Amino acid sequence: MASTLLSNPMADFAQPEEHDRDLLRFTTAGSVDDGKSTLIGRLLYDSRNVYDDQIESVSKASAGRNAGAIDFSLLTDGLRAEREQGITIDVAHRYFSTPRRKFIIADTPGHEQYTRNMVTGASTADLAIVLVDARKGLLVQSRRHAFIASLLGLQHLVIAVNKMDLVGYDERVFSAIERDFRQFLELFQTLEPFFIPVSALEGDNIVHRSDRMSWYRGPSLLEYLEEVPVEESASRKPFRFAVQRVVRPDHIFRGYAGTIASGEIKPGDTVTVWPSGRETRIASISTWDGELDSAQAGQAVTLTLSDELDLSRGNTIAAADFEPEVATAFRATLVWLNETSAQTGKRYRIKQATHQGWAELAQIEHRININTLEKEAAETLEVNSISVVRIETARPLVFDPYAANRITGSFILIDPATNATVAAGMIDRAVESTHRVSDLPAQFTWQIKDRALVVNVDDPQFAAENDPRTISDPEAADLLQRLLERLHKLSSTE
C-alpha cells in the first residue's frame, strides 16, 4: 500500500509554483545530547512534513526508549549505529517546505570527534541553530560551533535553549544562558543572534508558540525561520566557473563543463581565463537539453569560448571586470580535523573548487582559544583546533577571499599518505611567498621519467644536493610534457 503523507516535502520542492518561494539552508549544532535530532524531528512532525508510514515505523522503534510515544530523533538518525547509541554521527539532510518558504536542514553531530561533520553541514548553510541544554548552560562545544558558524560566514545564529520542560519553564534559567552567550558573542560582531526557549520533546515554541512560557514574547522557531532574510544570492556575485572537465566529442567541438560557482553568464560576455589571464568571450552555453541564453550560479553547464585556449580541469573562467586573486601563498583560517597533529613544513594535497595540487603548511601564525577567542602561540595543531596559518602552493591558486565567495575561497587539505581530509580552510588574502628564485641552484639539469621530474644539481654551492632528486607530481610532469611538445611543434614549423 502506498504511503500517505502529512505533507510531501519533495513533491512541494518539485511544484512549478514553488519556484516563487526562496530557499533557506540551515544546520543544527551544539553539544552532545542537547536534542538537535529531536528538535528537527518535532519540527518536521508538527509542520506536517512526515510520511505516515515513517511515523508508524518510528513509533514502533520508540518502544522502550523513554522518549514518549514517538522518539522524534529517529526521524533523522538513520544509521544503525546512531539509533543504537542514541547519537548523531553522520550529517543528515532533510527537505521540507511551508506555504512561505522551502528549507534544507543539515542535522550535524555534537560529539567533539565529529566536529568535521559539523563543518561539512554548516559550509553550505545560511543559518545555524545552536542548541543549549537548559540544565547545563553554555559548554565548550557550543562555543566552538558558534565560532565555526562565524568563520564559515553565516550571518544568522539561532540559540535554542532546549529542555525548558526539565527546568520548569523557568524564565530565569533562560535569561542566565542568554546573558552568558551574548557575552561570548560580543567577541565577534559578525553574527545576528536570536534567542528562543524551547522544548523539542514537548513541542514548545517549535512550530506553535507555547502557553507554558507566556513570558516569552517572540515568534516560534518556524515563524522565525520563515521570516529571517536570506543572504545575497550567489547569482549576484561576480561570475566564477571552475572547469571540471574538457568536453571533446569530436575534433570540432571543445567545451568546458562544470558548475557555476557564482554570478550569471550569457553568450557574448567577456571573460578571463585563469591562471593564464587570457581574455576571451563566451561563445555558447550548452546543457543536455540544448543551448541556453543565460545561466547562473548553481547550474551545471558546458561553456564554449570564441578563442582556442589551452584549458584543463582546475582552471577558472571569471568575469573580466571582476578578476580573482592569483597567488602561490595565502593567509587562511584553518580547522584541523585529523587525529594526527599538523606539522609546519609538511606537504599536503590541496583541493579548492576543481583544482588539486601540492601545498605546504608554511607557518602557524597563532591558534585561537575557543573559550576566550584569544590568540595563542602554537607549533602544531591538534584535532578540532582553529588557527590562522600561511599556506604556500606549488602552482598558482586562483581564489577569492572567503568573505567574498564561499566556494572559491574555501579549500581542504588531504594527507597524501592516507588520503584522509585533515583540514578545512577559509582563505583571507594573498601574501608574499617565502620561496625565492635566488635560493635555488643556478645550474641543474632535469628530465621527465615515469611521470616524475628527475633533477640533477650541478651547482657547487649545493654540493650536498648533487644526487638526483625525484619530484613525484604527475600533474605537473604531464603539464610540462605537454608544454615541451607544443614548443617542439612550434620550433619544427619555423
Secondary structure, DSSP 8 states (H G I E B T S, - for coil): ----BS--HHHHHH-GGGGGS-EEEEEEEESTTS-HHHHHHHHHHHTT-SBHHHHHHHHHHTTTSSS-S--GGGGT--SHHHHHHTS--S-EEEEEE-SS-EEEEEE---SGGGHHHHHHHHTT-SEEEEEEETTT-S-HHHHHHHHHHHHTT--EEEEEEE-GGGGTT-HHHHHHHHHHHHHHHTT-TT-EEEEEE-BTTTTBTTTB--GGGTT--S--HHHHHHHS-----GGGS--EEE--EEE-SSSS--EEEEEEEESEE-TT-EEEEETTTEEEEEEEEEETTEE-S-EETT-EEEEEESS-----TT-EEEETTS--EEEEEEEEEEEE--SS-EETT-EEEEEETTEEEEEEEEEEEEEE-TTT--EE--SEE-TT-EEEEEEEEEEEEEE--TTT-TTTTEEEEE-TTT--EEEEEEEEEE---S--GGGS-SSEEEEEETTEEEEEE--GGGGGG-S-EEE--HHHHHHHHHHHHHHHHHHHH-
